[in-house]
């Protein structure tokens, strides 16, 4: 009789721990499957990857006679945007960008000047606020884990010029330091722009070059001398 009682007690104790073991196994299996699925689909070197970025580019290249600019920090393009990457293979991916850019040209003041008028000022600049979209084909180079790695992007895109301004600064008379005049809604600047380019990057840092294929001026102003078409700059991914 005591042996039967002892055996029955052991059986009851074993059954009481069975639900905890089964429940623990179920939670672990469910958590691991979900976690693995997310890691497989999203990440720097996974099927999908999205991030923000910021860039700064310097205007470069020749200008038409009468449309010269001051190069360096005076004439530049600043942009911020978001990028979504779709990976096809380890070596090939597609990027789609959407963002905002502000492009300014500091006009040279010399005797050849004709854009937008021959009048000379202490300082003068043209500015364009743009909403742009850009697509790029990414060629990845070298072995890597779940990181962006080294790459070459071939770019093509366009933008809508949402706002324009023409700012001049002058010395009108003695006793007044300067007078600044701003004109907005410039009819002579093109409202839609297009360009191509390339981006050479290593993880979050990249060198970018772009070439504007459309004229800076539209409509009846197409005969004006052209502003510089090239832009060379830096970009940093925010991830």
Secondary structure, 3 states (H helix, E strand, C coil): CHHHHHHHHHHHHHHHHHHHHHHHHHHHHHHHHHHHHHHHHECCCCCEEEEEEEEEEEEECCCCCCCCECCHHHCEEEEEEEEEEEECCCCEEEEEEEEEEEEEEEECCCCCCCCCCCCCCCEEEEEEEEEEEEEEEEEEECCCCCCCCEEEEEEEEEEEEEEEEEEEEECCCCCCCCEEEEEECCCCECCEEEEEEEEEEECCEEEEEEEECCCCECHHHCCCCCCCCEEEEEEEEEC
